[in-house]
Amino acid sequence: MVKWTTHAKSQVRHIHDYIAQDSPLYARRVSEALVKKTIVLDELSRKGRKVPELPVSRYFCDSLFWASEPKQAAKT
């Protein structure tokens, strides 16, 4: 199960609210797509097989970078 941090939930709400200024429909679609991605991450963690040569613990890092202007993304 993928657990959402308070900060991550806040970011999704912020993205939703920003898009909703122009289109509530697309704001909902984007929010739903982000949530569906976490479901895929959960399913992905159970696929494949254990490799005996590797340690038991697995790490997966994924970051969402969002900016209203392309130049802002470079500053993060």
N, C-alpha and C positions, 0 to 999 in steps of 0.2 A: 504494500500500500504506500502510495506517495502522500506524504504529509505536507500541507501548505503552511508556510510560516505566516505570521501576521503581516510581515512586510510584503510577501508575495501576494497575499490577498489584496492588500492595499494597492499594489501596483496594477493588478488586474482591474480593480474598481476604477482606478485613475484612467487607465486605457479605455475602459468602457465609457466612462463619463465624457472623455475627450471626443471619442468617435460619435457618441450619442448627440453631441451638439449639431452634427450634420445629418446623422442617420441612426435613429434608435434601432432600426432593423439590423444594420450592419454592426452596430455596437454589440448587440446580443449574439450575432453570429461569430464575431471575433472572440468574445468571452467564452462561448461554448467551445470553440475550436481549441482555445488554450487549455480548457479543462479536459477535453478529449485527449490532448497530448499527454497529460499526466496519466491517463488510463493506459495509453500505449506504453509509457515508461514502466508502469507496474507490470504489464504483460510481458514486456521485453526482458525484465529481470528474471523471469522464470523460464525463458527459452534457452535452448542449447544444453550443454552438459558441463559438469565440473571437470576441470583439468587438474589432475593430481599434482602437477609440477608447480601450480600457482597457489598462493595463499587462499584461505577460505574467504576472507573479506573481499568485497567488491566495492569499488567507488565509481560513481557516475556524477559528473559535474555538468550542469547545463545552466547557462545564463540567458536571460532574456534582456536584450538591449533594445530600447525603444527611444526614439527621438522624433520630434515633430519636424526637424530640419536635419538633413544629412550631416552638416558640420557638427551638430551637437553630439552625434554618436561617437565621433573621434575624441571628444573630451572626456568620455566616461572611462 
